[in-house]
Amino acid sequence: MEKSNRGSDPCPSKISSNLSINRRMLKNLFGESQDVKMREFEFGTSKKFRALVLFIDGMVDKNVVNHQIIEPIMYSDKMTRDFTFEKISSLKDILDSLVAIGEVTEVATLDDAVQGALMGDTVLFVEGQVKCLILGSKGFDKRNVNEPDSEVVIRGPKESFTENLRTNTVLLRRKIKNSELRMIHFTMGKRTKTPVVITYIEGLVKPGIVEEIKRRLKQVEADGILDSGYIEQYIEDAPFSIFPTVGNTEKPDVLAARLLEGRAGVIVDGSPVALTVPFLFIEKFQSAEDYYSRPWFASFIRACRYLAFALCVLTPALYVAFSAFHPGIIPTKLLYTMIAARQGVPFSAFFEAVVMILLFELLREAGLRLPKPVGQTIGIVGALIMGESAVSAGLVSPLLLICVALSAVSGFVVSGLNGVQNILRLIYLVLAATLGGLGVAFGLFFTLLHLSVLKSFGRPYLQPFAPLEPRDLKDSVVRAPLWKMILRPTAFSRNRVRFSNTKNKGDR
């Protein structure tokens, strides 16, 4: 296991050959913590030898501790028969008798021993030995594998990551049953000592990506890493951009698919969301279900997502720009309807739009934070009553309310870009209120300019559009049949060929 040395004691305490000294040092480290259990016992012929086990109550499987660690050492016939000499020569003498434990590590410092106990294992100290054994005995409670909340699919796997690191790595191993799947372990956080795993497929990921991830992780100086969101903010390429440059997913099949394309992933203990790099802008418009459905329907739905993104960020701005600066563009009958609808409204279209957008965000946030039954009631009833009341009171134009509602509903189609859409919508709205359609055009131009210079771990953010990669367009706005997409994306993979099908070699 590869571990970071950040936050650790520069002079780790050595394990003493005196069991009493070790017990006293452990007492000093853990203080008055009642969940830390230390059991001292004797074993061997005439009970000549003394040992101490350290574990944390609630984090270990007590059956393993009692029946596979303590009981064999104390009462095994082999232990009584073989240990007739005056001194145990090494911990291997004991290790050879603990056949029921599959995960055993020998360490020489007290810090490593304490870290093992904090991870849910049992630590065995033996009188006269300057090393100890960390015995795998994890048994703490964990959440079951459930359906994902934010990446819901109708067809396809419905399992999601949990907060347990080992469960998540097993879920990924079940998807990719290949010996080339690598998992490199780190420990991050000076206080939390959070386990982190970098995962990738050897031979597919481009040289330098994994090394760059390691370099950025090693530069992180933090007391605590409580979720993958912490790491995302530390390793992203453009921290001041509103666009994310690190991908995330809560579905094992999505992470597996991205690893097979040549990306690398980061899994964090305690987080049900895994990170993926490099990340492209078009990934937020792709869904796992696209690849489980037939290509025509998947392409139509994907095109709808792009349309929904445009409607979300542009609809309020275009309404304000056309009504305030370019009424001549609006068809005459529609213009008369808009004028009639705004009769008696005391506020400008810009002020109305801002207020309604903020009101919708407040209702959405309240619906998310409250218990589900109450949250749904607040979201539906609150929006209906307040919207209808605002129109009846003459405070808001009905057409503007429709535009804001269309923008809000469209924002849920591409849920992974909610934050980006909200900020862009307000920026374009301000530009439309000051410069009209020209302001919206300027906003679009500078947005595209910003996207074109963004990179994610050295890869252009707008690939395959900028720079243009014609072969990668098969999985962009449309989704070609799977048997046509026989090449991995140019931006990621060292080995571009997905599979060697001689029937399709002419498409390469």
N, C-alpha and C positions, 0 to 999 in steps of 0.2 A: 504494500500500500504506500503510495506516494503522499507525503504529508507536507503541508506548509509549516515552516518554523515561526511564522509571525505570531507574536503574542505569547510565545512560550518562554519559560524561564531559561536564560542563557546558560545557567549552570544547573541542569536537572539534578534532583536529589537522587543519589545512588541508593539502591536497595541494600539494607544492612543484613549481615548474616545472623544478627540477633533479632529474633521474632518480636521481642518486647519493644525494641527500638522502632521497628517498622509499625507496630500497632500504635505507638505513641505519635509517630509522625502522621499517620493516617487520621488519628483523632484531632490533631492540630489542623490538618487540612480541611476536614469536613465539619469541625466544630460540633455544635449540638444538634446536627441534623438527625432526626429520629428515623428517617427512612434508610439510612446507611447502616447495613448490618455487617458485623464482623463476628465470625464464629471460629474460636480456637479449639483444637482437639488434638488428641494423641493417637498414634498409630504405630504399626510394626510390632515385632516381638517384644513382649513385656512393656509395650507402649513407650518405647524409648524415644520416638521421634515426635516432634510437634509441628503442627501446621496451622495456618490461618487462612480462612476464605473470606473474601470481601465481595459484597454485592449490594445492590440497591433494591429495596423492596418495591415490588410493582413493575420493575423493568426486566426481571428474570423469570424464567419458568422454574418454579420451586421444585417440580418433580425432577427436572434435570439436575438441579443443585443437590437435592437430597439423595436421589437414587443413582445418579450417574457420576457424581463427583465425590461427595462426602462418604457415602456408604461403601463404595468399592475400596477406597483408601483405608477406611477404618476396619472393615470386616472381611475384606477379600482374603481367601485362603492363600492366594498367590502372594499378596503383600506380606502376610504373616510368615510365610515360609521363606521367601527370598530375602527379606530384610532382617537377616540375623547378624549382620556385621555392625560395627560400631557407628558407622557414618554413611549417609547416602552419598554416593560418588557424584551424581549429577541429577538434574531434574528429569533426564531421560529415563532414569530408573522408574520414576512415577509415571511419566508420560506413556511408557510402554504398557502400563496396566490400565490406562484410561481409554480403552478401545471404543467405548460408547460415545466419545466426544469427537466429532469430525473436525471442528474448527479450534485449533490450538496455536497460540503464539507465545514465544518466549521473549521477555523483555528484561532490561537491566536497570531501568530507572523508575522511580516512584511516580513520576509524571505520566509515563506511559501506562503504568498500572492503574492509576486513578482514571485516566482517559478511557481505558478499557471498561472499567466499572460504570462510568458515566454513559457508555454506549449500550449498556444492558448486558454485559458479560460478567462472568465470575472470575475473580483473581485469586490464585492459589500461591501463598507464601509457605516456604518450608524452612524450618530451623537449620542454620548452617549454610544456606544457599544465598548467593548474592544476586540471583535472578528469580523471576517468578513466572507463572504461567497464566495467560489469559485464555479462559475456556469459554467457547461459544455457548451461551445459555439464554439468549434473548427471548423474552416472552411477554413484552408489554402489549397493551391493547392498541389496536389500530382500526381505522375505518375500513369497511369493506369496499371492494371495487364496485362502483355504481356507474350510472349513465352520466355523461358530461352535462354540465349546466349551460355552457356557452357555445359548444360546438355540437348541437343536436343534429342527428342524422336520422332519416327514415329507413334507408337501406345501408347496411354496413355494420361494422363492429360498434357496439354501444358501451364499451368499457372505457373507463377514464383512469388517469393516474390518481394516486392517493398521496397522503402526507408521509408515507413510509418509503424510504429510499429503496430498501431491498425489494419491496413489492413492485416498485416502479421498474427496477432493472429486470425483474423476472418477467413482467409484462412485455418489456421490449425484447428480451431473449426469446419469448414465445413467438414473437413476430418474425425475428431474424434468427433462425437456427443455423448459425454459421460461426465457425471458429475465428473468422477474421473480424468479428464484431469486438471492438476494444472498449474497455471501461477503465479509465484512469481516475483514481481516487485522490481527492485533496481534502484538507481540513481547513476551513476558513472561519474567521471570527475570533478575536482575542479572547472573548469571554464565552461565546456560545459553542465554539469548536464544532461548527456545523459541517457534516460530511457533504462533499460535492463530488459529482462524477462527470467527467468529460467522456462522451461516447462518440464513436465514429467507426467506419468500416475501413479496415486497412486495404489499401490498393485502390479505393475509390476517391477518397478525399484528396484534394490537391495539396501538394507540399506547402508548408508554411501556415496553413489555417490552424491546425492543432497547436503548433508551436506558438502562434500569436495568441490563442486563447489562454494557454498556460502562462504566457508572459503577462497578460492583462490581469489574470486572476492573482498572480503572485504579487502584483503591485497594489492590490486592494488592502487597505489598512482600515479595519473597522472592528469595533467591539463585538458587534453581533451581525449575523446573517440569518434572518428569520424567514426569508422567502426568496424565490428566484427573482422577484422584482428588484431586490437590493442589487443582485449581481448584474441584472440588465442595465441598471443605471450606471454601474461602475465600468462596464466594458463596452458600452455603445460608442459608435464612432462620432456621432454628432449630438452631444448632450443638450445643446441649445436649440435643436431643430424640433418642430412639432411632429415630425414624421419618425416613427420607430425604425431603427436600423438593426434591431435584434428581434427575431421571430419568437413566438411562443405558441404552445399548444398544450391541451390537457388530454389528448388522445394518443395512445401508444401507436396506433396504425399510422397516424399522421407523422409522428416522429420517425417511425421506421421508413416511411416513404421518402422523407427528406434525407435520411441517412443513405438510402439507396441511390439518391441523386448525387451524392458526394458531399453533403453538408456534414457538420458536426453538431452535437447536442450537448446541453448542460442540464443535469438533473440535480436538484437540491433537496436534501433531506428536510422534511417539514413543509414542502410545497407541492401541490398537485399540478403545477404548471411547469413544463420543461421548456428550455430555451433552445433555439436553433440559429445557427449562423453558417454562412452569410445569409442575409435576408433581402428579398426583393420586394418592391412595392406591389407587384401583381399578386403576391401570395395572399394578401388579404381579400382578394376577389375570388380565390379558389377555395373550394370546400372538399372535404374528404369524399363526400357523396358524389362529386362530379365524376370520380373515377370508378364508381360502382354502378353508375347509370349509363345508359346508351348515349353516344356522343351528341346526337342531335338535341335531345332534351337538355343535356348538360351544357352545351354551348348556348342554348337559349337562356337558361337560368343565369349563366355567367354574364351574358350580355346585359341581362336585367340588373345585375349587381352594379355594373359600371354606370348604367342609366340611373339607378337609385342613388349612387354616390354623387352624380352631377346634380340631380334634383335636390338632394339634401343641402348641398353647399351653395347652390345658385338660385333656387326658387325665390326666397325672400329678397335677395339682392336684385334680381331681375324685376320683380314686382315694383320695388321702390324706384329703380332706375327708369323703367318705362312710364310709371305714373307721374313721376316728378320731373323727368328730363326729356323723355322721348314719347309723349302721348301720341304723336303722329304715326308711330309704328303700330299702335294698337288698332285693330279693326274698329270701325265706327260704332257698330252695335255694342261691342264689348266695352268700348270707351264710355258710351252713354250709361251702361249698366254700372261701371265702376264709379262714375260721377254720382249717380243716384245713390249708390251704396254708401258713399262717403258723405252724403249730406248730413250735417249735424254732428259729424265726428270732430271733436275739438283738437285732436292731436295730429301731428304729421305722420305720414306712412312709415317713416323711419322709426319714430318713437313707438308707434304701435307694434312694429315688427320686433323691436328689441324687447319690449315689455312682454309680448306673447311668448317669445323664445325663452326668456328667463323664467316666465311662469311655468312653461312646459318642463324646463329642466328641474325646477323645484318640485313639481309633482312627480317627475320620474325618480328623483333622488329619494323623495319620501316613500314612494312605492317600493324601492329597492331595500331601504333600511328597516322598514316596519315589517312585522310578521306577515307572511304571505296572504292570509285571508284579508287582513286589514289593508295591506299594501295594494292589492288588486282593487279593493273598494275605493281607496283614495285615488288611484290612477284613473279609473273609469268614471266614477261619479264626480270626482273633483273636476276633471277636464270637461265633462258634459255640462255640469251646472255652471262652472265659472265661465266657460266659453259662451254658453247661451245667454247668461246674465250680462256679460260684457257687450254682446251684440245688441241685446234688447235695450240696454241702457244707453246705446249710442256711443260707447267708448271705443269700439273696435269695428272696423269694416268687415262684413261677412266674407268678402273675397280674400282679404288679407288673412283672415282666420283659416280659410281653406288652404292658402299657400303655406302658412306656418305648419298646419297639420300635415300637409303632403310632405313637407321637408322633414318633419319629425318622424313620420312613419318610414320614409325612405332611409333615414339614418339607421334604423334597426336591421335593414337588409344586410349591410356590411357592418356587423356589430364590432368587428375587430378594430375599426377606425372611428369609433364613437368620439374619442377625444379630439382627433384630428378634424373630424367633420364639424364639431361644435366651434372650434377656433376659426376654421376657414369660413364658416358661415357668418360669423360676426365680422371678420376682416372684410369679406366681400360686401357685407351690408354697409359698413362704414364707408368703403370706397364708392359704393353706388350712391350713397346719400350725399357725397361731396363732389364726385365727378361724373355721376351717371354711368352710362354704358361704357364710357372710356375708362372709368375707374375699375369696373369689373374686368375689362380687357387687360388693363395693367396688372391687376391682381393675378389673373390667369397666367400671364406671361412670366411674372416673377416667380410664381409657384412652379411652373415648368422649369424655369432656369435653376431654381433651388434644387429641385428633384434631380436634374441632370448632373449636378456636381456632387450630390451625395454619394457616399460609398459605404458599403457594409463589409468590413474586414477586407478592404481592398477591391471589392467587386462593385461595378456600377449599379446604382440603385434602380435604374430604369431599364435594365436589361429585361427582355431582348429587344426593346424599342430603341434605346440609346445607350451604347452603340447597337445598331441593328444587327440582329442575328436571325436571318430568315429561317433557319432550321428549328430554332427554338420557338417560333411563332405558332407552332402546332399546339402549344399548351399555354396560350396567352389569353386573348379575348375569346377565342373559341377553343374547344377541346377536340382534337382529332381522335380518331379511333386508336385504341391502345396499340393495335398491331402496326400502326403507322409511326408511333412515337418510340422508335427503337434506339434513339440517341439520348443520352443524359444531357442536361443543360450545360452549355459551354462554360458558364460562370463558375461551376463548382468542381466537376468531376475530373479526375486524372484519366479515368478509363471511360470514354463516352459511350461505348456500346453497351446497351442494356442486356441484350441476349443475342446469341448467334443463330438467327433464323435465316437460312439460305434463301428462303422464299422472298424475303424483304430486303435483301442486300442492295438492291437497286435504289432503295430510298435513302441510303446513308449519305 
